[in-house]
């Protein structure tokens, strides 16, 4: 049997809980009935809970769900949401005992990958994390291979997400070994096609220390920390470019790919997973969509996300409706903006300006604005001092004078030998 389903949760043991798409309407009707029946806050008076007892659970979204007590603890009760599979520790005041819906079977089905052996014979934590990131709330295709020996056992399945075999993907990532001949064939077929997980951007080729080349500053974090665009092969010494260099071609191809995404942005799904460093597309103030990565959740009601535009270095806090999932082909292009530290100067001890940069208080806001004015509209160049532990450069104006000398003349910075 083959059916479409949504993955509701991943158990700590790697069990995959799915809700068949054909059950969605019936589950929605049941949830509505439960909300209409239970309008209390939970059982506030003392109650002696028993393992395996049926109940309803008030979730973090204030909705009531069907549950079952699986473990008793001190001050909490471990409960499984039987229609979604997940297990949580819940304060007793958020539970209510009931047998009203005990006759209705759970809507979620526990599944395990057929003929797949995890490394060490159990799913390691990093493998479980990978499964959660890949599958939670995602629509998948289930191919049933074997029914469980008892009604509450796990269904042995082949699972496909985005047309890709989950067993083959996990085997490729070295989380398991598949003994299914079809999965082995898929693994050979997919080699070189699977993405790295979690996905990430690549850096552009970095110049050799000592080289001098044109740059453009795209973003100032502080007077000393910047993001720059550069082409290490077009350096001022006019050295011959290596054969096959396609840096400029990459930039042109990226622009074309982004233009196409902007024309069809409504077809791209909204971002549903929020993992630090995750690539995504984000709408900027100009109404266009650019490549970005997720840094952190700054607000929860409503949810707002701190992101960085990777091709410019700038940051923004945006609502989730201004974020889209990243088409995988956009990851083949290296980021355009590289973080660099400027060498040769440091904050002035005598800078008496009261207004400081909140995240970099050693610098005054006036020093930041003065630095921005120093580079605005000018042809800049840079020479690399070191690449590790961070890219460190000297930044020059179009007259070959160091940019930071203006700050020193203004008393906003000092020479740093």
C-alpha atoms as one frame of an Amber mdcrd trajectory, in Angstrom:
protein
   0.000   0.000   0.000   1.181   3.497  -0.839  -0.243   6.633   0.777   0.588
  10.315   1.324   1.131  11.501   4.891   2.452  14.350   7.005   5.200  13.634
   9.533   3.832  14.803  12.894   6.891  14.039  15.036  10.098  12.023  15.413
  10.535   9.991  18.590  13.778  10.077  20.575  14.358   6.489  19.393  13.956
   7.472  15.729  10.327   6.351  15.403   8.657   8.328  12.615   5.053   9.276
  13.410   2.919  10.078  10.366  -0.695  11.206   9.892  -2.179   9.954   6.599
  -3.556  12.803   4.484  -6.845  10.875   4.266  -7.244  11.247   8.069  -6.815
  15.028   8.184 -10.508  16.008   7.972 -11.566  13.445  10.577  -8.769  14.571
  12.947  -9.730  18.226  12.474 -13.368  17.428  13.359 -12.269  15.526  16.472
 -10.053  18.438  17.574 -12.996  20.842  17.196 -15.193  18.553  19.314 -12.512
  18.315  22.025 -12.149  22.126  22.199 -15.929  22.505  22.536 -16.107  19.863
  25.281 -13.160  20.975  27.423 -13.179  24.645  28.324 -11.584  24.272  31.773
  -7.962  24.936  32.762  -7.197  21.345  33.714  -7.671  19.339  36.897  -6.450
  21.616  39.678  -7.282  19.396  42.666  -4.890  16.510  43.551  -5.318  13.385
  41.420  -3.555  10.029  41.454  -2.468   9.470  37.851  -1.812   5.949  36.587
   0.552   4.800  33.845  -1.395   4.164  30.619  -4.345   6.322  31.698  -6.217
   8.253  28.987  -6.445  12.017  29.287  -6.609  15.278  27.404  -3.557  17.565
  27.416  -3.532  21.357  27.253  -0.673  22.108  24.837   1.592  25.160  24.699
  -0.769  26.589  22.035  -3.639  26.382  24.636  -5.373  23.692  22.522  -6.564
  20.411  24.059  -5.178  17.153  22.633  -5.797  13.479  23.327  -3.062  11.986
  25.484  -1.879   8.934  27.364   0.209   8.853  30.540   3.474   7.005  29.836
   5.530   7.820  32.949   5.044   9.405  36.373   7.601  11.860  37.728   8.071
  14.292  40.574   5.820  17.279  39.882   5.302  16.301  36.226   3.599  13.588
  34.213   5.135  12.276  31.002   2.400  12.192  28.386   2.235  11.074  24.762
   0.026  13.027  22.366  -1.556   9.941  20.834  -2.660  11.638  17.594   0.787
  13.171  16.949   3.239  10.780  18.645   5.373  13.291  20.557   6.071  12.833
  24.270   6.372  15.699  26.764   6.652  16.254  30.501   3.489  18.114  31.544
   2.474  19.714  34.879  -0.591  17.824  36.223  -2.654  21.029  36.163  -2.536
  20.908  32.332  -4.097  17.430  32.193  -7.638  16.150  32.608  -8.542  12.463
  32.898 -11.192  11.279  30.452 -12.338   8.160  28.611 -14.597  10.088  26.227
 -12.510   9.364  23.131 -10.822   6.110  24.156 -12.713   4.158  21.517 -11.251
   6.187  18.623  -7.900   4.772  17.387  -4.905   7.162  17.253  -4.670   9.115
  14.006  -0.873   8.945  13.812   0.948   5.798  12.758   4.386   4.889  14.183
   6.768   3.842  11.394  10.269   2.436  11.081  12.456   2.227   7.972  12.342
  -1.221   6.424  15.600  -3.246   6.297  17.566  -0.298   7.703  20.047  -0.756
  10.560  21.189   2.383  12.429  24.881   2.695  13.279  25.310   1.040  16.682
  21.898  -0.657  16.249  20.010   2.391  17.542  19.511   5.886  16.163  22.183
   8.197  17.572  21.141  11.670  18.747  22.642  13.461  15.729  20.703  11.111
  13.427  17.463  11.824  15.333  18.165  15.564  15.035  18.665  15.132  11.293
  15.362  13.256  10.971  13.566  15.981  12.924  15.028  18.754  10.767  14.265
  16.917   7.548  10.790  15.593   8.174   8.780  17.362  10.895   5.533  18.739
   9.397   6.673  17.701   5.904   4.518  15.775   3.438   5.981  12.379   2.521
   5.080   9.260   0.555   4.815   6.011   2.490   5.337   2.595   0.867   4.203
  -0.064   3.356   6.538  -3.100   3.413   5.359  -5.062   6.442   2.521  -4.790
   8.960   3.396  -4.948  12.681   2.850  -8.156  14.654   0.525  -6.290  17.047
  -1.843  -3.358  16.375   0.294  -0.921  18.402   3.596  -1.877  16.763   5.568
   0.025  14.130   4.793  -0.129  10.443   7.859  -1.132   8.364   8.015   1.286
   5.444   9.998   2.878   2.689   9.637   6.633   3.040  10.195   9.186   0.267
  10.520  12.950   0.788  10.719  15.206  -2.246  10.961  12.046  -4.364  14.089
  10.954  -2.468  14.452   7.766  -0.430  14.940   8.509   3.283  16.851   5.236
   3.876  19.249   6.038   1.028  19.706   9.598   2.282  20.451   8.504   5.862
  22.836   5.789   4.599  24.610   8.395   2.462  25.027  10.564   5.574  26.559
   7.526   7.402  23.746   7.320   9.963  22.699   3.788   9.015  23.175   0.824
   6.683  20.379  -0.255   4.357  19.922  -3.925   3.553  17.156  -3.333   1.001
  18.372  -4.102  -2.536  16.194  -1.325  -4.008  17.570   1.190  -1.475  21.135
   0.120  -2.308  20.420   0.788  -6.001  18.940   4.182  -5.088  22.025   4.988
  -3.017  24.317   4.299  -5.985  22.043   6.340  -8.233  21.954   9.306  -5.862
  25.680   9.455  -5.071  26.924  12.938  -5.830  23.340  14.251  -5.920  22.454
  14.328  -2.223  22.842  17.736  -0.586  24.983  18.238   2.498  22.782  18.360
   5.619  22.238  20.777   7.140  22.692  22.893   3.988  25.087  25.828   4.099
  26.673  28.455   1.901  30.209  28.264   0.540  32.784  31.034   0.834  34.311
  32.478  -2.333  37.994  31.786  -3.111  40.097  33.975  -0.826  43.105  35.986
  -2.040  46.706  35.238  -1.118  48.127  37.326   1.764  50.103  40.223   0.307
  47.876  40.582  -2.771  46.232  43.960  -3.442  42.867  44.068  -5.225  39.780
  46.273  -5.699  37.024  45.955  -3.086  33.641  47.386  -2.321  32.447  47.742
   1.272  28.854  46.478   1.436  28.243  46.776   5.188  29.886  48.272   8.293
  29.367  46.457  11.604  31.771  48.863  13.331  34.603  51.104  12.093  36.905
  48.065  12.297  34.593  45.242  11.147  33.225  45.260   7.600  31.764  43.078
   4.880  33.376  43.430   1.448  32.973  42.295  -2.108  36.226  41.450  -3.825
  37.594  39.663  -6.847  40.974  38.235  -5.842  41.920  37.539  -9.470  41.493
  41.161 -10.585  44.239  42.455  -8.316  46.096  45.678  -8.874  49.239  43.868
  -9.919  47.394  42.639 -13.022  48.508  39.075 -12.403  47.265  36.534 -14.895
  44.053  34.860 -13.830  44.155  31.084 -13.310  42.749  29.031 -16.142  39.080
  28.224 -15.756  38.353  31.020 -13.261  34.619  31.708 -13.303  34.185  34.146
 -10.396  32.483  36.837 -12.475  30.399  34.202 -14.284  29.161  32.954 -10.907
  28.019  36.471  -9.987  26.169  36.916 -13.287  24.560  33.469 -12.962  23.543
  34.217  -9.357  21.897  37.472 -10.440  19.940  35.640 -13.147  18.893  32.890
 -10.722  17.732  35.445  -8.143  15.811  37.392 -10.783  14.001  34.193 -11.751
  13.194  33.462  -8.092  11.820  36.993  -7.662   9.543  36.509 -10.665   8.171
  33.260  -9.209   8.490  33.901  -5.470   4.821  33.054  -4.776   5.518  29.474
  -5.857   8.223  29.054  -3.201   7.009  27.560   0.115   7.169  29.579   3.324
   9.942  28.702   5.767   8.639  26.158   8.290  11.859  25.174  10.068  13.908
  27.705  12.000  17.421  26.380  12.557  20.397  28.637  13.239  22.476  29.134
  10.090  19.769  27.775   7.780  19.811  29.284   4.262  16.622  31.026   3.151
  15.272  33.750   0.885  14.210  36.974   2.629  12.306  39.975   1.326  14.275
  43.226   1.730  12.858  46.754   2.153  12.989  47.293  -1.632  10.487  44.458
  -2.149  13.035  42.087  -3.721  14.079  38.712  -2.321  17.728  37.993  -1.483
  19.780  35.106  -0.121  20.076  35.101   3.663  20.717  32.874   6.651  18.752
  32.569   9.886  20.579  33.736  13.022  18.020  33.695  15.855  14.396  34.148
  16.877  14.094  37.594  18.495  10.352  37.662  19.266   7.693  34.983  19.718
   4.368  36.849  19.571   4.382  37.425  16.686   7.459  35.457  15.616  10.251
  37.664  14.231  13.596  36.354  12.997  17.061  37.925  12.900  18.635  37.187
   9.502  21.792  38.168   7.640  21.835  38.859   3.904  24.841  36.748   2.954
  25.687  38.580  -0.269  25.850  41.968   1.489  26.584  41.265   5.158  23.720
  43.405   6.479  21.260  42.247   9.133  17.503  42.581   9.513  14.684  41.416
  11.804  11.748  40.147   9.724   8.400  38.377  10.225   8.073  34.822   8.959
   5.836  35.861   6.024   8.874  37.602   4.498  10.875  34.365   4.454  10.843
  31.570   1.872  12.579  28.201   1.595  15.843  28.344  -0.326  15.815  26.624
  -3.752  18.726  24.181  -3.587  20.326  25.408  -6.828  21.040  28.814  -5.220
  23.459  27.136  -2.796  25.928  26.362  -5.582  26.993  30.023  -5.735  29.490
  31.215  -3.075  28.454  34.108  -0.839  29.474  37.471  -2.296  30.207  39.355
   0.950  33.151  38.322   3.136  33.637  39.501   6.708  36.967  41.280   7.239
  38.704  43.075  10.107  40.548  46.296   9.283  44.135  46.490  10.556  46.260
  49.434  11.671  44.009  51.311  14.101  41.995  50.990  17.306  39.427  53.059
  19.250  40.705  56.360  20.629  40.857  56.520  24.409  40.157  60.271  24.235
  36.943  59.918  22.177  34.474  61.672  24.497  31.387  61.134  22.339  28.675
  59.788  24.631  26.668  57.945  21.990  28.258  54.514  21.564  27.523  51.549
  19.274  25.382  49.284  21.544  26.923  45.982  20.367  30.465  47.455  20.111
  30.659  50.115  22.873  34.409  50.701  22.462  33.470  52.687  19.334  31.423
  55.877  19.157  28.561  56.242  16.686  30.370  59.318  15.295  33.400  57.147
  14.448  31.132  54.736  12.559  29.507  57.530  10.526  32.900  59.091   9.809
  34.185  55.743   8.513  31.149  55.337   6.260  31.724  58.837   4.820  35.391
  57.988   4.193  34.514  55.149   1.806  31.280  56.404   0.249  31.530  56.787
  -3.513  35.247  55.970  -3.656  37.277  53.357  -5.514  38.746  51.258  -2.710
  41.443  48.624  -2.638  42.655  46.207   0.002  45.690  44.117   0.787  45.375
  40.943   2.825  47.411  40.748   6.012  46.198  37.338   7.237  43.396  34.854
   6.470  43.390  33.081   9.855  41.928  33.176  12.419  39.960  35.834  10.508
  40.399  37.751   7.272  42.402  40.876   8.179  43.083  43.596   5.619  44.445
  47.095   5.096  41.843  49.244   3.353  43.008  52.024   0.978  41.285  54.994
  -0.633  41.618  55.681  -4.375  44.726  57.808  -3.645  46.376  54.788  -1.931
  46.071  56.372   1.520  44.830  54.193   4.365  41.138  54.891   4.997  41.484
  54.961   8.765  43.913  57.912   8.734  40.909  60.273   8.519  39.571  58.876
  11.806  42.944  59.345  13.464  43.064  62.988  12.277  39.581  63.515  13.775
  40.624  62.008  17.134  38.177  59.112  16.749  40.846  56.398  16.454  44.500
  55.742  17.271  47.280  53.947  15.393  47.614  50.322  16.379  51.083  48.958
  15.816
